[in-house]
């Protein structure tokens, strides 16, 4: 389970959102989805992440060693896979 979790959007958005599925569970638990993690667009003015207690319980059960804030998970994925978007764009015609 060491594969990164990526987001490929319908409008060309692409990004690594978490370095592995365990980190992705914590991203979701912290109230972020793949789109929010992968894009640099400003969220809607009234949007704010909400911790999801049910997803926290799942993340604690399946990935207790990956616990981190969404900001830390996104930063780590960005550092580990900095060229992902460029690589995907090279593959597009």
Backbone as CSV, one residue per row, in Angstrom:
resi,resn,N_x,N_y,N_z,CA_x,CA_y,CA_z,C_x,C_y,C_z
1,UNK,0.812,-1.184,0.000,0.000,0.000,0.000,0.865,1.262,0.000
2,UNK,1.890,1.286,-0.773,2.772,2.449,-0.812,2.566,3.306,-2.056
3,UNK,1.507,3.093,-2.783,1.253,3.858,-3.991,0.582,5.182,-3.659
4,UNK,0.924,6.236,-4.388,0.273,7.525,-4.133,-1.183,7.510,-4.606
5,UNK,-1.968,8.386,-4.017,-3.359,8.586,-4.431,-3.367,9.860,-5.253
6,UNK,-3.904,9.770,-6.480,-3.882,10.913,-7.388,-5.303,11.347,-7.735
7,UNK,-5.397,12.578,-8.223,-6.660,13.140,-8.679,-6.477,13.579,-10.121
8,UNK,-7.383,13.132,-10.977,-7.423,13.565,-12.369,-8.810,14.143,-12.607
9,UNK,-8.884,15.460,-12.726,-10.162,16.135,-12.879,-10.631,16.211,-14.309
10,UNK,-11.884,16.534,-14.484,-12.489,16.595,-15.813,-12.046,17.809,-16.624
11,UNK,-11.468,18.804,-15.968,-11.033,20.021,-16.660,-9.507,20.127,-16.722
12,UNK,-8.823,18.999,-16.604,-7.373,18.996,-16.698,-6.639,19.121,-15.389
13,UNK,-7.360,19.189,-14.281,-6.698,19.241,-12.987,-6.026,17.897,-12.725
14,UNK,-4.840,17.955,-12.157,-4.128,16.721,-11.826,-3.213,16.987,-10.644
15,UNK,-3.109,16.021,-9.785,-2.197,16.174,-8.663,-2.181,14.947,-7.791
16,UNK,-1.104,14.795,-7.066,-1.002,13.748,-6.060,-1.607,14.334,-4.789
17,UNK,-2.595,13.665,-4.238,-3.279,14.201,-3.059,-2.771,13.591,-1.758
18,UNK,-2.158,12.420,-1.830,-1.596,11.777,-0.639,-0.542,10.771,-1.094
19,UNK,0.439,10.570,-0.256,1.535,9.684,-0.646,1.144,8.214,-0.616
20,UNK,0.048,7.879,0.078,-0.426,6.493,0.128,-1.876,6.483,0.622
21,UNK,-2.568,5.340,0.507,-3.981,5.286,0.928,-4.203,5.619,2.404
22,UNK,-3.263,5.268,3.269,-3.412,5.593,4.685,-3.454,7.091,4.918
23,UNK,-2.550,7.808,4.284,-2.551,9.269,4.398,-3.835,9.841,3.798
24,UNK,-4.324,9.233,2.720,-5.566,9.697,2.092,-6.746,9.583,3.058
25,UNK,-6.787,8.516,3.852,-7.859,8.381,4.841,-7.853,9.560,5.814
26,UNK,-6.668,9.985,6.251,-6.573,11.117,7.179,-6.929,12.431,6.496
27,UNK,-6.611,12.547,5.218,-7.005,13.732,4.456,-8.530,13.861,4.450
28,UNK,-9.205,12.751,4.146,-10.669,12.741,4.139,-11.228,13.022,5.535
29,UNK,-10.624,12.415,6.543,-11.098,12.608,7.915,-10.982,14.069,8.346
30,UNK,-9.994,14.768,7.793,-9.780,16.180,8.141,-10.713,17.109,7.362
31,UNK,-11.570,16.531,6.521,-12.583,17.331,5.835,-12.217,17.764,4.431
32,UNK,-11.139,17.227,3.891,-10.730,17.577,2.531,-11.043,16.430,1.591
33,UNK,-11.394,16.783,0.357,-11.569,15.796,-0.688,-10.408,15.875,-1.665
34,UNK,-10.389,15.005,-2.644,-9.298,15.006,-3.613,-9.193,16.326,-4.380
35,UNK,-10.329,16.922,-4.746,-10.286,18.167,-5.520,-9.631,19.277,-4.712
36,UNK,-10.021,19.417,-3.466,-9.441,20.467,-2.625,-7.941,20.249,-2.424
37,UNK,-7.535,19.004,-2.338,-6.125,18.691,-2.117,-5.279,18.876,-3.364
38,UNK,-5.854,18.614,-4.532,-5.064,18.604,-5.770,-5.042,19.931,-6.508
39,UNK,-5.979,20.805,-6.221,-6.056,22.043,-6.989,-5.623,23.235,-6.156
40,UNK,-5.188,24.250,-6.839,-4.777,25.466,-6.143,-5.865,26.532,-6.205
41,UNK,-7.048,26.145,-6.685,-8.149,27.098,-6.763,-8.624,27.465,-5.371
42,UNK,-9.038,28.688,-5.211,-9.612,29.113,-3.940,-10.965,28.423,-3.770
43,UNK,-11.225,27.887,-2.588,-12.545,27.265,-2.374,-13.632,28.323,-2.358
44,UNK,-14.853,27.864,-2.432,-15.992,28.769,-2.325,-15.853,29.557,-1.022
45,UNK,-16.283,30.814,-1.010,-16.098,31.654,0.187,-16.700,31.064,1.467
46,UNK,-17.777,30.316,1.345,-18.421,29.769,2.537,-17.972,28.344,2.867
47,UNK,-16.981,27.804,2.111,-16.514,26.445,2.362,-15.449,26.435,3.448
48,UNK,-15.576,25.519,4.356,-14.558,25.287,5.374,-14.515,23.786,5.640
49,UNK,-13.326,23.215,5.757,-13.254,21.773,6.019,-13.864,21.447,7.385
50,UNK,-14.548,20.356,7.437,-15.171,19.890,8.676,-14.647,18.499,8.989
51,UNK,-14.065,18.329,10.156,-13.584,17.012,10.565,-14.775,16.058,10.589
52,UNK,-14.584,14.878,10.014,-15.632,13.866,9.947,-15.280,12.767,10.951
53,UNK,-15.996,12.727,12.056,-15.695,11.767,13.140,-15.772,10.311,12.667
54,UNK,-16.712,10.008,11.784,-16.812,8.642,11.260,-15.577,8.250,10.467
55,UNK,-15.076,9.195,9.653,-13.868,8.909,8.880,-12.623,8.906,9.762
56,UNK,-12.643,9.687,10.845,-11.529,9.642,11.801,-11.438,8.228,12.388
57,UNK,-12.577,7.650,12.758,-12.588,6.296,13.320,-12.031,5.280,12.324
58,UNK,-12.393,5.441,11.049,-11.880,4.528,10.019,-10.375,4.710,9.854
59,UNK,-9.923,5.961,9.798,-8.493,6.230,9.650,-7.717,5.700,10.857
60,UNK,-8.260,5.867,12.061,-7.599,5.346,13.254,-7.489,3.822,13.216
61,UNK,-8.501,3.172,12.653,-8.496,1.713,12.579,-7.512,1.196,11.536
62,UNK,-7.492,1.816,10.348,-6.722,1.273,9.242,-5.370,1.946,9.000
63,UNK,-5.155,3.134,9.537,-3.896,3.847,9.282,-3.480,4.705,10.484
64,UNK,-3.401,4.112,11.666,-3.075,4.916,12.839,-1.687,5.562,12.761
65,UNK,-0.787,4.949,12.037,0.577,5.466,11.918,0.721,6.580,10.892
66,UNK,-0.325,6.894,10.161,-0.277,7.929,9.119,-0.960,9.228,9.549
67,UNK,-1.379,9.321,10.787,-2.132,10.495,11.259,-1.343,11.781,11.013
68,UNK,-1.996,12.727,10.341,-1.421,14.048,10.061,-2.555,14.961,9.633
69,UNK,-2.300,16.248,9.678,-3.301,17.208,9.210,-3.370,17.164,7.690
70,UNK,-4.467,17.638,7.148,-4.608,17.694,5.689,-3.494,18.536,5.076
71,UNK,-3.167,19.652,5.705,-2.108,20.523,5.176,-0.775,19.778,5.101
72,UNK,-0.455,19.004,6.122,0.802,18.249,6.129,0.789,17.145,5.071
73,UNK,-0.339,16.482,4.909,-0.454,15.409,3.915,-0.281,15.968,2.511
74,UNK,-0.936,17.092,2.232,-0.833,17.721,0.915,0.594,18.191,0.656
75,UNK,1.214,18.813,1.648,2.593,19.295,1.485,3.558,18.141,1.240
76,UNK,3.387,17.059,1.952,4.264,15.898,1.781,4.106,15.305,0.384
77,UNK,2.875,15.172,-0.083,2.635,14.624,-1.419,3.223,15.535,-2.489
78,UNK,3.081,16.831,-2.315,3.626,17.803,-3.270,5.147,17.721,-3.320
79,UNK,5.776,17.602,-2.156,7.242,17.483,-2.110,7.727,16.176,-2.732
80,UNK,7.019,15.095,-2.463,7.464,13.777,-2.933,7.246,13.581,-4.433
81,UNK,6.221,14.215,-4.981,5.890,14.043,-6.401,5.730,15.410,-7.073
82,UNK,6.771,16.225,-7.114,6.643,17.601,-7.614,6.350,17.700,-9.105
83,UNK,6.702,16.695,-9.879,6.549,16.762,-11.337,5.350,15.995,-11.860
84,UNK,4.452,15.570,-10.983,3.336,14.742,-11.416,2.489,15.423,-12.494
85,UNK,2.085,16.655,-12.248,1.225,17.363,-13.203,1.924,17.505,-14.553
86,UNK,3.183,17.884,-14.546,3.924,18.037,-15.807,4.051,16.706,-16.540
87,UNK,4.255,15.648,-15.805,4.360,14.313,-16.412,3.060,13.926,-17.087
88,UNK,1.953,14.161,-16.410,0.641,13.828,-16.989,0.375,14.688,-18.224
89,UNK,0.694,15.977,-18.166,0.463,16.867,-19.310,1.288,16.444,-20.528
90,UNK,2.473,15.913,-20.312,3.302,15.422,-21.420,2.653,14.239,-22.134
91,UNK,1.848,13.484,-21.393,1.191,12.315,-21.974,-0.071,12.665,-22.766
92,UNK,-0.564,13.882,-22.577,-1.797,14.317,-23.253,-1.482,14.839,-24.653
93,UNK,-2.388,14.602,-25.543,-2.204,15.060,-26.919,-3.034,16.276,-27.174
